[in-house]
Amino acid sequence: HVATALLAIAALLASRTFAFAAAFGAFYTGLALAGWITGSGLCLSLQPFDHPFHLVLGGLGLLAAAVSFPRTAKEPA
């Protein structure tokens, strides 16, 4: 969790919020799904109640990525 927070600060300072949010969301969503599919803690001492929490975090990360998606095309005037 500390490493994730440090990466978030670095991404914010480097103006890489989309990349961080997308990676964060994908990682935590994948962690939740892998835990549910395997039915185990994935050698990380995870408990069954951790999976819904990770799914919510992953969903919020993916939502943040969608909101901060870089707009490259110019909008019509």
HELIX and SHEET records of a PDB file:
HELIX    1   1 VAL A    2  LEU A   13  1                                  12    
HELIX    2   2 THR A   17  THR A   38  1                                  22    
HELIX    3   3 ASP A   50  VAL A   67  1                                  18    
END                                                                             
